[in-house]
Amino acid sequence: MGVSEKNRDGSNKSARERLQQQREREKAREKQRRVLIVTAGVVGVLGLAAVVGVIAASGDKDTGSDKAGPVVAPAGSIEGDKPAIPTGKADAPSTLQVWEDFRCPACAQFENVMRDSIHELEAAGALKAEYHLATLIDGNMGGSGSLRAANAAACAQDAGKFTAYHDTLYTNQPQETDDAFGNNAKLIELAAKVPGLDTPSFRSCVEDGTHDSWVEKSNEAFQAGGFRGTPSVLLNGESIFPTKGGEQISPENLKKWVAEANKGKKPGTASPSAG
């Protein structure tokens, strides 16, 4: 009798634990669905809300890379343990590292407010950028739009048109809950907005998922990087999103921070990186 009571106590306890774990999982999932407000303020008058996509608490980093094909890096990409697509002049004295996800609304906010300043600094040889592509929202919300869009952007890099296509994806980003980028036809349709990109080779690269494994490798680097979410933005290795040293990010502050970092250094003069 004592044994069966003990067993019953044990099974009740394990049922309670299971219920508790389920509640924790549901809470974590709910947390993932929301976008975290990192700071109460908004950035400057431009209203760049300081929000980030939330890292999946469940940490399901692996979305089936065991069945993925070999890693095929896009042309001119940065290799190693933190794969990236470079833009700007390779010898520019400052480097902006951007970790982002094409489905992430905060990334679109960051891009839509900051892109002109980034392009201007790149053109002047003051700044080069490295874009690290993550698939955070696919893991949080379900779907495949982060991966499909990142692969398509890598295909655009092969064609030397990464920047224009990257910007097009962000200016045409669907709602976070709408996995429109999971449809290759949609990604090819948007490529028509970039002159000369919609070619048979670009289409087959998109349809075949040529760079899927490379994107997954990039996402693994993001997951291992200790970041709070997307976008994560670093200037010469120092985080500047949503703030740097108590100042909030804005086009004016980015220009100021780059000018301070570049004091006494020559601007880059090399040919721009592919794309």
Secondary structure by P-SEA (a helix, b strand, c coil): caaaaaaaaaaaaaaaaaaaaaaaaaaaaaaaaccccccccccccccccccccccccccccccccccccccccccccccccbbbbbcccccccbbbbbbbbcccaaaaaaaaacaaaaaaaaaaccbbbbbbbbccccccccccaaaaaaaaaaaaaaaccaaaaaaaaaaacccccccccccaaaaaaaaccccccccaaaaaaaaaccaaaaaaaaaaaaaacccccccbbbccccccccccccccccaaaaaaaaaaaaccccccccccccc
